[in-house]
């Protein structure tokens, strides 16, 4: 398969390789196989493979795949998961999360996939270990509940599904959240880790831009995290493929390769925005050589949206929040590697990128995955942007 040359869409910093969201596009940027999910997945994975190759790695080095797929209410996530697994060669075993969205940037686009991989800077493969669990029906052997590589632990998206395929507490977002958090607790324990080692939390829940949808799951998750909690992002999606499912959770944890718990710092810049309820999550977490920035938004200190209806202004404010968080860590060697941009968009036509000229706001040019959604967590929000940064000690300060 010949892939179009659209410039680098991956960034490597020491052992980490970040590949931004990939779609099955031709040399002119058009979707090559409209309406064909399996073929679009194959093309997206092919592009990820090319980017990894250009950065001295391979698909076998993957530690996490995040797959956004178009879901109109007629989908079937186990089938989508199987289709994704079919695109991966034997020897791949990675954490994964599948997130349904109403649409993507192109009206003919059905899937966008980003990937993280790890390979030693000297080119050697990095040892890894995998969490195990009782298999859910139709689960692929190419995906695992969690993967540990170096100091990193990537936990796959957890769904409220019992091993026989039955949905736990159908439609009850609090009970499903607690169910998934217990799953995560058991997974982390297999590596000797716990919630105090979690540095990044992601919550995808069925909901609209109302606090009544946001708060219950946020508070249910918060019960498990000691202060200071992780950097966090919570994003509503209109539906999951199974209407009884209301939430999916994933996270990243860090643990010393010798099993010791790593110290970490957190920042909460003075005057920074806040939620409408007290939560243990922090705007930025630094652990070892990684910095995680939770989803940044245009809210004030009482959780009220500002610059309502102005997407460019909210994008700029969110990017400046990210830079402020990074600056508070006072790490000149920090390299901003990866953004994920979720923005409100209801149009049915092709969508232009809302995040351009990043370098005018940020002191970096990170990889960026951009996903449109009909609503975000709070009324008036137009965009939410999360970030990953890494300390490159090989660069002079």
LOKOLSE-305472 format. One record per residue (C-alpha): residue in one letter; residue number from 1; x, y, z. Coordinates in nm, 4 decimals, always signed. Layout:
(site 'A', NUM, (X, Y, Z))
...
//
This chain:
(site 'X', 1, (+0.0000, +0.0000, +0.0000))
(site 'X', 2, (+0.1422, +0.3379, -0.1052))
(site 'X', 3, (+0.0924, +0.6100, +0.1508))
(site 'X', 4, (+0.0838, +0.9816, +0.0736))
(site 'X', 5, (+0.3712, +1.1933, +0.1965))
(site 'X', 6, (+0.2085, +1.4620, +0.4109))
(site 'X', 7, (+0.5088, +1.5495, +0.6255))
(site 'X', 8, (+0.5958, +1.4250, +0.9725))
(site 'X', 9, (+0.2990, +1.3487, +1.1928))
(site 'X', 10, (+0.4979, +1.1905, +1.4741))
(site 'X', 11, (+0.7381, +1.3191, +1.7355))
(site 'X', 12, (+1.0030, +1.1256, +1.9245))
(site 'X', 13, (+1.1534, +1.2251, +2.2575))
(site 'X', 14, (+1.3988, +0.9706, +2.3938))
(site 'X', 15, (+1.2118, +0.6394, +2.4328))
(site 'X', 16, (+0.8623, +0.7775, +2.3579))
(site 'X', 17, (+0.7184, +0.8097, +2.0067))
(site 'X', 18, (+0.3895, +0.9966, +1.9727))
(site 'X', 19, (+0.1906, +0.9531, +1.6485))
(site 'X', 20, (-0.0925, +1.1983, +1.5944))
(site 'X', 21, (-0.4355, +1.0942, +1.4695))
(site 'X', 22, (-0.4149, +0.9184, +1.1341))
(site 'X', 23, (-0.6825, +0.8671, +0.8677))
(site 'X', 24, (-0.6851, +0.6818, +0.5354))
(site 'X', 25, (-0.6108, +0.9728, +0.3006))
(site 'X', 26, (-0.4719, +0.9973, -0.0536))
(site 'X', 27, (-0.2004, +1.2310, -0.1849))
(site 'X', 28, (-0.4546, +1.5167, -0.2009))
(site 'X', 29, (-0.5829, +1.4689, +0.1529))
(site 'X', 30, (-0.9122, +1.3040, +0.0538))
(site 'X', 31, (-1.0504, +0.9927, +0.2238))
(site 'X', 32, (-0.9586, +0.6998, -0.0004))
(site 'X', 33, (-1.2305, +0.4502, +0.0888))
(site 'X', 34, (-1.5535, +0.6323, +0.1835))
(site 'X', 35, (-1.7973, +0.4182, +0.3775))
(site 'X', 36, (-1.5542, +0.1312, +0.4384))
(site 'X', 37, (-1.4499, +0.1168, +0.8050))
(site 'X', 38, (-1.2135, -0.1841, +0.7782))
(site 'X', 39, (-1.0256, -0.0310, +0.4842))
(site 'X', 40, (-1.0026, +0.3078, +0.6532))
(site 'X', 41, (-0.8610, +0.1379, +0.9626))
(site 'X', 42, (-0.6082, -0.0474, +0.7505))
(site 'X', 43, (-0.5001, +0.2792, +0.5885))
(site 'X', 44, (-0.4737, +0.4606, +0.9243))
(site 'X', 45, (-0.2643, +0.1799, +1.0766))
(site 'X', 46, (-0.0469, +0.1825, +0.7660))
(site 'X', 47, (+0.0235, +0.5508, +0.8201))
(site 'X', 48, (+0.1033, +0.4897, +1.1869))
(site 'X', 49, (+0.3442, +0.2162, +1.0821))
(site 'X', 50, (+0.5177, +0.4544, +0.8414))
(site 'X', 51, (+0.5550, +0.7231, +1.1070))
(site 'X', 52, (+0.6974, +0.4717, +1.3536))
(site 'X', 53, (+0.9430, +0.3441, +1.0936))
(site 'X', 54, (+1.0631, +0.6985, +1.0261))
(site 'X', 55, (+1.1294, +0.7280, +1.4004))
(site 'X', 56, (+1.3206, +0.4031, +1.4399))
(site 'X', 57, (+1.0323, +0.1931, +1.5719))
(site 'X', 58, (+0.7650, -0.0508, +1.4542))
(site 'X', 59, (+0.4069, -0.1493, +1.5269))
(site 'X', 60, (+0.5400, -0.4079, +1.7721))
(site 'X', 61, (+0.6592, -0.1141, +1.9864))
(site 'X', 62, (+0.3048, +0.0185, +2.0368))
(site 'X', 63, (+0.1923, +0.0671, +2.3959))
(site 'X', 64, (-0.1386, +0.2456, +2.3355))
(site 'X', 65, (-0.3866, +0.3017, +2.0532))
(site 'X', 66, (-0.6660, +0.5568, +2.0763))
(site 'X', 67, (-0.9264, +0.4962, +1.8061))
(site 'X', 68, (-1.2044, +0.7465, +1.7386))
(site 'X', 69, (-1.4735, +0.5960, +1.5180))
(site 'X', 70, (-1.7935, +0.7336, +1.3695))
(site 'X', 71, (-2.1000, +0.5999, +1.5521))
(site 'X', 72, (-2.4542, +0.6833, +1.4385))
(site 'X', 73, (-2.6359, +0.4426, +1.6681))
(site 'X', 74, (-2.6085, +0.1415, +1.4392))
(site 'X', 75, (-2.2536, +0.0399, +1.5340))
(site 'X', 76, (-2.1174, -0.2531, +1.7286))
(site 'X', 77, (-1.8010, -0.1853, +1.9291))
(site 'X', 78, (-1.6861, -0.5509, +1.9542))
(site 'X', 79, (-1.6949, -0.5628, +1.5730))
(site 'X', 80, (-1.5011, -0.2349, +1.5492))
(site 'X', 81, (-1.2453, -0.3730, +1.7961))
(site 'X', 82, (-1.2084, -0.6933, +1.5902))
(site 'X', 83, (-1.1633, -0.4911, +1.2722))
(site 'X', 84, (-0.8888, -0.2889, +1.4373))
(site 'X', 85, (-0.7159, -0.6050, +1.5598))
(site 'X', 86, (-0.7239, -0.7477, +1.2065))
(site 'X', 87, (-0.5154, -0.4496, +1.0874))
(site 'X', 88, (-0.2317, -0.5289, +1.3292))
(site 'X', 89, (+0.0361, -0.7903, +1.2554))
(site 'X', 90, (+0.1103, -1.0861, +1.4778))
(site 'X', 91, (+0.3438, -0.9873, +1.7596))
(site 'X', 92, (+0.1544, -0.6684, +1.8471))
(site 'X', 93, (+0.0024, -0.6532, +2.1960))
(site 'X', 94, (-0.1023, -0.3107, +2.3141))
(site 'X', 95, (-0.3423, -0.1200, +2.5377))
(site 'X', 96, (-0.6328, +0.0330, +2.3472))
(site 'X', 97, (-0.9327, +0.2606, +2.3833))
(site 'X', 98, (-1.2149, +0.2959, +2.1315))
(site 'X', 99, (-1.4194, +0.6165, +2.1516))
(site 'X', 100, (-1.7392, +0.6620, +1.9476))
(site 'X', 101, (-1.8055, +1.0080, +1.8040))
(site 'X', 102, (-2.0863, +1.1290, +1.5771))
(site 'X', 103, (-1.8447, +1.2344, +1.3038))
(site 'X', 104, (-1.4849, +1.3248, +1.2263))
(site 'X', 105, (-1.3100, +1.6088, +1.0397))
(site 'X', 106, (-1.4134, +1.4831, +0.6943))
(site 'X', 107, (-1.7747, +1.3862, +0.6194))
(site 'X', 108, (-1.6466, +1.0653, +0.4533))
(site 'X', 109, (-1.4096, +0.9785, +0.7382))
(site 'X', 110, (-1.5085, +0.6907, +0.9658))
(site 'X', 111, (-1.2000, +0.6518, +1.1823))
(site 'X', 112, (-0.9023, +0.8420, +1.3258))
(site 'X', 113, (-0.6317, +0.6539, +1.5159))
(site 'X', 114, (-0.3375, +0.7811, +1.7191))
(site 'X', 115, (-0.0662, +0.5674, +1.8726))
(site 'X', 116, (+0.2081, +0.5818, +2.1343))
(site 'X', 117, (+0.5109, +0.3569, +2.1111))
(site 'X', 118, (+0.8270, +0.3005, +2.3157))
(site 'X', 119, (+1.1728, +0.1984, +2.1984))
(site 'X', 120, (+1.5057, +0.2522, +2.3741))
(site 'X', 121, (+1.7010, +0.5519, +2.2370))
(site 'X', 122, (+1.9848, +0.3154, +2.1380))
(site 'X', 123, (+1.7441, +0.1195, +1.9203))
(site 'X', 124, (+1.6960, -0.1777, +2.1513))
(site 'X', 125, (+1.3520, -0.3209, +2.2133))
(site 'X', 126, (+1.2116, -0.2367, +2.5568))
(site 'X', 127, (+1.0849, -0.5224, +2.7751))
(site 'X', 128, (+0.7179, -0.5084, +2.8601))
(site 'X', 129, (+0.4675, -0.6931, +3.0732))
(site 'X', 130, (+0.0919, -0.7211, +3.0485))
(site 'X', 131, (-0.1966, -0.7244, +3.2890))
(site 'X', 132, (-0.4292, -1.0195, +3.2584))
(site 'X', 133, (-0.7982, -1.0504, +3.3321))
(site 'X', 134, (-1.0781, -1.2920, +3.2697))
(site 'X', 135, (-1.1469, -1.2570, +2.8967))
(site 'X', 136, (-1.4564, -1.0762, +2.7827))
(site 'X', 137, (-1.6400, -1.2396, +2.4946))
(site 'X', 138, (-1.4754, -1.1774, +2.1564))
(site 'X', 139, (-1.1722, -0.9986, +2.3102))
(site 'X', 140, (-0.8686, -0.9909, +2.0826))
(site 'X', 141, (-0.5329, -1.1288, +2.1944))
(site 'X', 142, (-0.3679, -0.8245, +2.0342))
(site 'X', 143, (-0.5121, -0.6009, +2.3045))
(site 'X', 144, (-0.4507, -0.6221, +2.6782))
(site 'X', 145, (-0.6100, -0.4628, +2.9854))
(site 'X', 146, (-0.2848, -0.2728, +3.0487))
(site 'X', 147, (+0.0776, -0.2731, +2.9434))
(site 'X', 148, (+0.3875, -0.1825, +3.1417))
(site 'X', 149, (+0.6983, -0.0640, +2.9563))
(site 'X', 150, (+0.9818, +0.1103, +3.1381))
(site 'X', 151, (+0.8237, +0.3350, +3.4020))
(site 'X', 152, (+0.5002, +0.3727, +3.2053))
(site 'X', 153, (+0.1738, +0.1839, +3.2604))
(site 'X', 154, (-0.0996, +0.2362, +3.0014))
(site 'X', 155, (-0.4446, +0.1097, +3.1011))
(site 'X', 156, (-0.6913, +0.0281, +2.8233))
(site 'X', 157, (-1.0340, +0.1865, +2.8131))
(site 'X', 158, (-1.2486, +0.0061, +3.0678))
(site 'X', 159, (-1.6140, -0.0629, +2.9925))
(site 'X', 160, (-1.8847, -0.1776, +3.2370))
(site 'X', 161, (-1.8938, -0.5253, +3.0857))
(site 'X', 162, (-1.8930, -0.8564, +3.2730))
(site 'X', 163, (-1.6973, -1.1536, +3.1374))
(site 'X', 164, (-2.0165, -1.3028, +2.9926))
(site 'X', 165, (-2.0724, -0.9844, +2.7907))
(site 'X', 166, (-2.3541, -0.8496, +3.0087))
(site 'X', 167, (-2.3568, -0.4758, +3.0862))
(site 'X', 168, (-2.3220, -0.3897, +3.4544))
(site 'X', 169, (-2.5986, -0.1667, +3.5954))
(site 'X', 170, (-2.7387, -0.0610, +3.2554))
(site 'X', 171, (-2.7746, +0.3148, +3.2254))
(site 'X', 172, (-2.6403, +0.3906, +3.5750))
(site 'X', 173, (-2.3331, +0.6107, +3.5269))
(site 'X', 174, (-2.2305, +0.6109, +3.8943))
(site 'X', 175, (-2.2485, +0.2328, +3.9366))
(site 'X', 176, (-2.0697, +0.1809, +3.6055))
(site 'X', 177, (-1.7987, +0.4268, +3.7084))
(site 'X', 178, (-1.7416, +0.2442, +4.0369))
(site 'X', 179, (-1.7327, -0.0896, +3.8525))
(site 'X', 180, (-1.4650, +0.0369, +3.6125))
(site 'X', 181, (-1.2584, +0.1992, +3.8871))
(site 'X', 182, (-1.2473, -0.1340, +4.0710))
(site 'X', 183, (-1.1358, -0.2953, +3.7444))
(site 'X', 184, (-0.8575, -0.0386, +3.7121))
(site 'X', 185, (-0.7572, -0.0903, +4.0750))
(site 'X', 186, (-0.7168, -0.4643, +4.0140))
(site 'X', 187, (-0.5238, -0.4058, +3.6923))
(site 'X', 188, (-0.2805, -0.1619, +3.8536))
(site 'X', 189, (-0.2277, -0.3990, +4.1468))
(site 'X', 190, (-0.0861, -0.6597, +3.9075))
(site 'X', 191, (+0.2100, -0.4256, +3.8547))
(site 'X', 192, (+0.2371, -0.3290, +4.2218))
(site 'X', 193, (+0.0769, +0.0088, +4.1502))
(site 'X', 194, (-0.2297, +0.1881, +4.2807))
(site 'X', 195, (-0.4324, +0.5036, +4.2276))
(site 'X', 196, (-0.1602, +0.7143, +4.3919))
(site 'X', 197, (+0.0596, +0.6191, +4.0920))
(site 'X', 198, (-0.1918, +0.7393, +3.8306))
(site 'X', 199, (-0.0675, +1.0529, +3.6554))
(site 'X', 200, (-0.3335, +1.0952, +3.3860))
(site 'X', 201, (-0.7014, +1.0037, +3.3849))
(site 'X', 202, (-0.9419, +1.0133, +3.0898))
(site 'X', 203, (-1.3166, +0.9861, +3.1238))
(site 'X', 204, (-1.5510, +0.9488, +2.8238))
(site 'X', 205, (-1.9158, +0.9582, +2.9266))
(site 'X', 206, (-2.2520, +0.9804, +2.7548))
(site 'X', 207, (-2.3849, +1.3282, +2.8122))
(site 'X', 208, (-2.4432, +1.6837, +2.7031))
(site 'X', 209, (-2.3012, +2.0204, +2.8029))
(site 'X', 210, (-2.4660, +2.0228, +3.1453))
(site 'X', 211, (-2.3040, +1.9870, +3.4864))
(site 'X', 212, (-2.5683, +1.7280, +3.5824))
(site 'X', 213, (-2.4072, +1.4898, +3.3311))
(site 'X', 214, (-2.0476, +1.5827, +3.4218))
(site 'X', 215, (-2.0509, +1.5808, +3.8006))
(site 'X', 216, (-2.1769, +1.2322, +3.9038))
(site 'X', 217, (-1.9019, +1.0358, +3.7273))
(site 'X', 218, (-1.6376, +1.2935, +3.8169))
(site 'X', 219, (-1.7229, +1.2606, +4.1847))
(site 'X', 220, (-1.7425, +0.8808, +4.1647))
(site 'X', 221, (-1.3912, +0.8655, +4.0179))
(site 'X', 222, (-1.2655, +1.1143, +4.2740))
(site 'X', 223, (-1.3453, +0.8746, +4.5613))
(site 'X', 224, (-1.0503, +0.6581, +4.4567))
(site 'X', 225, (-0.7795, +0.9242, +4.4170))
(site 'X', 226, (-0.5737, +1.0554, +4.7093))
(site 'X', 227, (-0.4515, +1.4145, +4.6981))
(site 'X', 228, (-0.2872, +1.5203, +4.4784))
(site 'X', 229, (-0.4894, +1.3451, +4.2107))
(site 'X', 230, (-0.3860, +1.2998, +3.8479))
(site 'X', 231, (-0.4196, +1.5396, +3.5583))
(site 'X', 232, (-0.7645, +1.4670, +3.4173))
(site 'X', 233, (-0.9830, +1.5104, +3.1114))
(site 'X', 234, (-1.3580, +1.4428, +3.1009))
(site 'X', 235, (-1.5379, +1.4496, +2.7665))
(site 'X', 236, (-1.9054, +1.3785, +2.6846))
(site 'X', 237, (-2.0019, +1.1752, +2.3782))
(site 'X', 238, (-2.3634, +1.1485, +2.2570))
(site 'X', 239, (-2.3768, +0.7688, +2.2746))
(site 'X', 240, (-2.1893, +0.4440, +2.2975))
(site 'X', 241, (-2.2632, +0.1608, +2.0552))
(site 'X', 242, (-2.4441, -0.0172, +2.3377))
(site 'X', 243, (-2.7046, +0.2267, +2.4741))
(site 'X', 244, (-2.6811, +0.0651, +2.8193))
(site 'X', 245, (-2.3150, +0.1766, +2.8480))
(site 'X', 246, (-2.2694, +0.5273, +2.9887))
(site 'X', 247, (-1.8946, +0.5645, +3.0515))
(site 'X', 248, (-1.5455, +0.4395, +2.9634))
(site 'X', 249, (-1.2345, +0.5124, +3.1693))
(site 'X', 250, (-0.8653, +0.4853, +3.0902))
(site 'X', 251, (-0.5523, +0.6094, +3.2632))
(site 'X', 252, (-0.1735, +0.6283, +3.2653))
(site 'X', 253, (+0.0318, +0.5431, +3.5726))
(site 'X', 254, (+0.4046, +0.5538, +3.6442))
(site 'X', 255, (+0.6117, +0.3245, +3.8647))
(site 'X', 256, (+0.9850, +0.2780, +3.9066))
(site 'X', 257, (+1.1280, -0.0129, +3.7108))
(site 'X', 258, (+1.2413, -0.1552, +4.0449))
(site 'X', 259, (+0.8838, -0.1352, +4.1759))
(site 'X', 260, (+0.9319, +0.1783, +4.3860))
(site 'X', 261, (+0.6648, +0.4475, +4.3878))
(site 'X', 262, (+0.7872, +0.7609, +4.2139))
(site 'X', 263, (+0.7641, +1.1060, +4.3666))
(site 'X', 264, (+0.5761, +1.3651, +4.1691))
(site 'X', 265, (+0.4986, +1.7341, +4.1648))
(site 'X', 266, (+0.1760, +1.9068, +4.0767))
(site 'X', 267, (+0.0865, +2.2624, +3.9817))
(site 'X', 268, (-0.2258, +2.4707, +4.0162))
(site 'X', 269, (-0.1370, +2.8193, +3.8915))
(site 'X', 270, (-0.2846, +3.1042, +4.0937))
(site 'X', 271, (-0.6056, +3.2285, +3.9345))
(site 'X', 272, (-0.6339, +2.9248, +3.7070))
(site 'X', 273, (-0.9784, +2.7992, +3.6116))
(site 'X', 274, (-1.1622, +2.5498, +3.8338))
(site 'X', 275, (-1.4607, +2.3148, +3.8255))
(site 'X', 276, (-1.7987, +2.3821, +3.9832))
(site 'X', 277, (-1.7274, +2.1107, +4.2434))
(site 'X', 278, (-1.4222, +2.0182, +4.4495))
(site 'X', 279, (-1.2187, +1.7478, +4.2774))
(site 'X', 280, (-0.8704, +1.6067, +4.3536))
(site 'X', 281, (-0.7472, +1.6391, +3.9952))
(site 'X', 282, (-0.4613, +1.8779, +3.9125))
(site 'X', 283, (-0.3875, +2.0904, +3.6076))
(site 'X', 284, (-0.0357, +1.9510, +3.5729))
(site 'X', 285, (+0.1527, +1.6489, +3.7063))
(site 'X', 286, (+0.5275, +1.5969, +3.6715))
(site 'X', 287, (+0.6630, +1.2487, +3.7396))
(site 'X', 288, (+1.0191, +1.1481, +3.6581))
(site 'X', 289, (+1.0759, +1.2723, +3.3009))
(site 'X', 290, (+0.7080, +1.3161, +3.2055))
(site 'X', 291, (+0.4627, +1.6043, +3.2405))
(site 'X', 292, (+0.0885, +1.5530, +3.1971))
(site 'X', 293, (-0.1494, +1.8452, +3.1498))
(site 'X', 294, (-0.5200, +1.7801, +3.2026))
(site 'X', 295, (-0.7775, +1.9113, +2.9583))
(site 'X', 296, (-0.7530, +2.2913, +2.9526))
(site 'X', 297, (-1.0612, +2.5034, +2.8908))
(site 'X', 298, (-1.1925, +2.8597, +2.8944))
(site 'X', 299, (-1.3558, +2.8584, +3.2376))
(site 'X', 300, (-1.3153, +3.1033, +3.5233))
(site 'X', 301, (-1.2322, +3.0153, +3.8840))
(site 'X', 302, (-1.5985, +2.9336, +3.9571))
(site 'X', 303, (-1.6421, +2.7002, +3.6602))
(site 'X', 304, (-1.8258, +2.9432, +3.4320))
(site 'X', 305, (-1.7395, +2.9603, +3.0614))
(site 'X', 306, (-1.5801, +3.2765, +2.9268))
(site 'X', 307, (-1.5470, +3.3970, +2.5670))
(site 'X', 308, (-1.8626, +3.1969, +2.4937))
(site 'X', 309, (-1.9178, +3.1263, +2.1243))
(site 'X', 310, (-1.5665, +3.2376, +2.0266))
(site 'X', 311, (-1.3767, +2.9216, +1.9282))
(site 'X', 312, (-1.0496, +3.0947, +1.8239))
(site 'X', 313, (-1.0384, +3.2889, +2.1519))
(site 'X', 314, (-1.1045, +2.9753, +2.3577))
(site 'X', 315, (-0.8388, +2.7824, +2.1617))
(site 'X', 316, (-0.5825, +3.0524, +2.2335))
(site 'X', 317, (-0.6798, +3.0662, +2.6011))
(site 'X', 318, (-0.6555, +2.6857, +2.6359))
(site 'X', 319, (-0.3122, +2.6834, +2.4724))
(site 'X', 320, (-0.1949, +2.9641, +2.7008))
(site 'X', 321, (-0.3199, +2.7655, +3.0007))
(site 'X', 322, (-0.1074, +2.4707, +2.8840))
(site 'X', 323, (+0.1987, +2.6936, +2.8520))
(site 'X', 324, (+0.1335, +2.8410, +3.1975))
(site 'X', 325, (+0.1177, +2.4943, +3.3534))
(site 'X', 326, (+0.4419, +2.3901, +3.1839))
(site 'X', 327, (+0.6147, +2.7138, +3.2852))
(site 'X', 328, (+0.5282, +2.6531, +3.6513))
(site 'X', 329, (+0.7398, +2.3385, +3.6482))
(site 'X', 330, (+1.0464, +2.5501, +3.5536))
(site 'X', 331, (+1.1894, +2.2828, +3.3257))
(site 'X', 332, (+1.3770, +2.4400, +3.0326))
(site 'X', 333, (+1.4366, +2.0947, +2.8834))
(site 'X', 334, (+1.0626, +2.0152, +2.8690))
(site 'X', 335, (+0.9436, +1.9273, +2.5221))
(site 'X', 336, (+0.5721, +1.9519, +2.4481))
(site 'X', 337, (+0.5080, +1.6347, +2.2490))
(site 'X', 338, (+0.1378, +1.5714, +2.2043))
(site 'X', 339, (-0.1949, +1.7570, +2.2111))
(site 'X', 340, (-0.5434, +1.6151, +2.1879))
(site 'X', 341, (-0.7939, +1.8822, +2.0882))
(site 'X', 342, (-1.1664, +1.8196, +2.1363))
(site 'X', 343, (-1.3808, +2.1024, +1.9980))
(site 'X', 344, (-1.7490, +2.1787, +1.9565))
(site 'X', 345, (-1.8700, +2.1554, +1.5983))
(site 'X', 346, (-2.2178, +2.0796, +1.4699))
(site 'X', 347, (-2.1738, +2.1383, +1.0961))
(site 'X', 348, (-2.2344, +1.8484, +0.8571))
(site 'X', 349, (-1.9642, +1.9619, +0.6120))
(site 'X', 350, (-1.5890, +1.9068, +0.6166))
(site 'X', 351, (-1.4233, +2.0858, +0.9077))
(site 'X', 352, (-1.1151, +2.3049, +0.9014))
(site 'X', 353, (-0.8604, +2.2726, +1.1792))
(site 'X', 354, (-0.9483, +2.5005, +1.4733))
(site 'X', 355, (-0.5900, +2.4890, +1.6040))
(site 'X', 356, (-0.3422, +2.6542, +1.3717))
(site 'X', 357, (-0.0186, +2.8465, +1.4246))
(site 'X', 358, (+0.0376, +2.6692, +1.7561))
(site 'X', 359, (+0.3883, +2.8124, +1.7670))
(site 'X', 360, (+0.2466, +3.1640, +1.8055))
(site 'X', 361, (+0.1114, +3.0650, +2.1483))
(site 'X', 362, (+0.3196, +2.7682, +2.2602))
(site 'X', 363, (+0.6974, +2.7407, +2.2730))
(site 'X', 364, (+0.6771, +2.4192, +2.0721))
(site 'X', 365, (+0.5288, +2.2427, +1.7698))
(site 'X', 366, (+0.3662, +1.9292, +1.9135))
(site 'X', 367, (+0.1728, +1.6578, +1.7342))
(site 'X', 368, (-0.2013, +1.7306, +1.7519))
(site 'X', 369, (-0.5088, +1.5090, +1.7155))
(site 'X', 370, (-0.8296, +1.7083, +1.6563))
(site 'X', 371, (-1.1766, +1.5642, +1.7105))
(site 'X', 372, (-1.5126, +1.7454, +1.6651))
(site 'X', 373, (-1.7971, +1.6853, +1.9102))
(site 'X', 374, (-2.1470, +1.8315, +1.9406))
(site 'X', 375, (-2.0899, +1.9429, +2.3016))
(site 'X', 376, (-1.8309, +1.9567, +2.5789))
(site 'X', 377, (-1.8617, +1.9196, +2.9546))
(site 'X', 378, (-1.9832, +2.2688, +3.0503))
(site 'X', 379, (-2.2282, +2.5071, +2.8820))
(site 'X', 380, (-2.0484, +2.7581, +2.6630))
(site 'X', 381, (-1.7297, +2.5543, +2.6162))
(site 'X', 382, (-1.5982, +2.5451, +2.2602))
(site 'X', 383, (-1.2758, +2.3484, +2.3072))
(site 'X', 384, (-1.0773, +2.1340, +2.5516))
(site 'X', 385, (-0.7079, +2.0581, +2.4953))
(site 'X', 386, (-0.4893, +1.8148, +2.6909))
(site 'X', 387, (-0.1130, +1.7764, +2.6576))
(site 'X', 388, (+0.1798, +1.5425, +2.7146))
(site 'X', 389, (+0.5311, +1.6761, +2.7597))
(site 'X', 390, (+0.8628, +1.5065, +2.8262))
(site 'X', 391, (+1.1926, +1.6193, +2.9722))
(site 'X', 392, (+1.4705, +1.5650, +2.7218))
(site 'X', 393, (+1.7777, +1.5659, +2.9419))
(site 'X', 394, (+1.9964, +1.5214, +2.6357))
(site 'X', 395, (+1.9228, +1.8836, +2.5430))
(site 'X', 396, (+2.1064, +2.1679, +2.7166))
(site 'X', 397, (+1.9019, +2.3813, +2.9526))
//
